[in-house]
Amino acid sequence: MARIPATAVAASGLIGGYGVARWTEKRPLGGVALAAAGSLAAYEWNRQAGPRAAAGLTVAYVAAFAGSHPLAKKVGAWPAVFAVAGGVAAASWAVTRRSTNP
């Protein structure tokens, strides 16, 4: 079975978590989606690049979520979410791109 890259999972978790919270009007449900994707991404980061990289990328994921809130006040909600998702995706790609595991 093909694996979805952790980069895509992390970016999708940030975007999807916000989307779920916005469209269902239930913020905790968005948090569940965000946490589920973050957990899966962290598992893959650990598998691909080791525990130190996974910890650093997990911190970046949480910081991106937190940072999207003040950024949204300046540029709008969706642009902020897309910006932080892109930042996490870029960081994830940079850390895991040299992975030799399939």
Backbone torsions as a table, in degrees:
resi	resn	phi	psi	omega
1	MET	NA	136.2	179.9
2	ALA	-71.3	142.2	177.7
3	ARG	-95.9	144.1	173.2
4	ILE	-86.5	128.7	-178.1
5	PRO	-59.0	142.5	179.1
6	ALA	-58.0	-31.1	177.3
7	THR	-58.0	-47.2	-179.6
8	ALA	-69.0	-38.1	179.5
9	VAL	-63.3	-44.8	-178.6
10	ALA	-64.5	-47.6	179.9
11	ALA	-63.6	-42.3	179.3
12	SER	-65.7	-33.2	178.4
13	GLY	-64.6	-41.4	178.1
14	LEU	-67.9	-45.4	-179.9
15	ILE	-68.4	-47.5	-178.3
16	GLY	-66.1	-39.2	178.4
17	GLY	-60.8	-43.4	177.6
18	TYR	-66.4	-43.6	-179.6
19	GLY	-60.3	-45.4	178.7
20	VAL	-61.5	-46.3	179.9
21	ALA	-61.6	-41.1	-177.8
22	ARG	-70.6	-47.8	-173.3
23	TRP	-78.7	-26.5	176.7
24	THR	-91.9	-14.4	-174.7
25	GLU	60.3	28.0	177.4
26	LYS	-126.6	96.3	-177.0
27	ARG	-58.4	-39.1	178.6
28	PRO	-61.3	-32.7	178.2
29	LEU	-67.1	-38.5	174.2
30	GLY	-63.9	-37.0	177.1
31	GLY	-64.9	-35.6	177.2
32	VAL	-64.7	-45.2	178.7
33	ALA	-62.9	-43.5	178.2
34	LEU	-60.4	-46.8	-178.4
35	ALA	-67.8	-39.7	-179.9
36	ALA	-62.9	-46.7	178.9
37	ALA	-66.2	-40.1	178.6
38	GLY	-63.2	-39.1	178.1
39	SER	-65.8	-44.0	178.5
40	LEU	-64.3	-43.3	178.2
41	ALA	-61.7	-43.7	-180.0
42	ALA	-62.1	-40.1	176.9
43	TYR	-59.7	-45.7	-179.7
44	GLU	-69.0	-38.9	177.1
45	TRP	-61.1	-41.8	178.8
46	ASN	-64.4	-43.1	-179.6
47	ARG	-64.3	-40.6	-174.7
48	GLN	-83.8	-39.6	-169.9
49	ALA	-127.0	-2.7	177.1
50	GLY	98.7	169.6	-173.3
51	PRO	-67.5	-35.2	179.9
52	ARG	-66.2	-43.5	178.4
53	ALA	-65.1	-41.5	179.6
54	ALA	-62.1	-41.7	178.8
55	ALA	-64.2	-44.7	179.5
56	GLY	-63.5	-42.3	179.8
57	LEU	-70.6	-32.4	176.2
58	THR	-66.4	-40.9	175.8
59	VAL	-61.7	-42.0	178.5
60	ALA	-63.0	-39.2	179.1
61	TYR	-61.8	-48.1	179.7
62	VAL	-66.6	-40.7	178.4
63	ALA	-64.8	-36.3	177.6
64	ALA	-64.5	-43.4	177.0
65	PHE	-58.9	-49.3	-179.6
66	ALA	-65.3	-41.1	-178.1
67	GLY	-69.9	-21.9	179.7
68	SER	-67.0	-26.5	-177.9
69	HIS	-66.9	-53.6	177.3
70	PRO	-68.4	-31.6	177.2
71	LEU	-64.0	-36.4	-179.8
72	ALA	-62.1	-29.8	178.5
73	LYS	-68.6	-22.5	-178.6
74	LYS	-95.9	-38.7	-173.0
75	VAL	-118.8	-7.7	-176.6
76	GLY	104.8	158.7	-172.9
77	ALA	-65.9	-56.0	-176.7
78	TRP	-63.9	-44.2	177.0
79	PRO	-59.2	-37.1	178.6
80	ALA	-65.7	-44.1	-180.0
81	VAL	-63.2	-45.1	179.2
82	PHE	-64.6	-36.8	179.7
83	ALA	-64.9	-48.0	-178.4
84	VAL	-71.0	-33.1	176.4
85	ALA	-64.0	-40.9	176.8
86	GLY	-64.4	-39.1	178.2
87	GLY	-64.0	-43.6	178.6
88	VAL	-67.5	-40.0	178.3
89	ALA	-61.6	-43.0	179.6
90	ALA	-64.4	-43.1	178.7
91	ALA	-64.2	-42.9	179.3
92	SER	-62.1	-45.8	179.3
93	TRP	-61.1	-44.2	-178.3
94	ALA	-62.5	-37.5	-177.2
95	VAL	-79.5	-37.0	-172.5
96	THR	-100.7	-3.3	-173.6
97	ARG	-66.2	-23.9	-179.5
98	ARG	-92.4	9.3	179.6
99	SER	-63.5	136.1	178.9
100	THR	-94.0	-9.6	179.4
101	ASN	-77.9	142.6	177.8
102	PRO	-72.6	NA	NA
